[in-house]
Amino acid sequence: YDQPIAVSLRLQAAGGATAAQVDSVLWNDVGETAERWRAPERSRLFLELDAQELPAGDYSIVLLAYDAVTLAPLPALEGGIDPGQVVVGRLTVP
């Protein structure tokens, strides 16, 4: 990669509107962003969404990878619904 990569973790309501979101740049174990990685590396990232104020309903948990400089989504992944966007789970708020 020639730019830092970021991810967005989102809760999307049934109609597709984003109800909650948190974003972060990916870092490796020594604090380097993707453009400094020398080989395929892993990034461990913990993101926390505040869902306490969400109205009752069903939500999709979506992960979107994008270029942190241009904000352009990365190409679609297998099983993706849009460029760089993948549904990774579901959440029901009673």
Secondary structure, DSSP 8 states (H G I E B T S, - for coil): --S-EEEEEEEEETTS-EEEEEEEE-B-TTS-BGGG-SS------------TT--SEEEEEEEEEEETTT--B----TT-SBTTEEEEEEEEE-
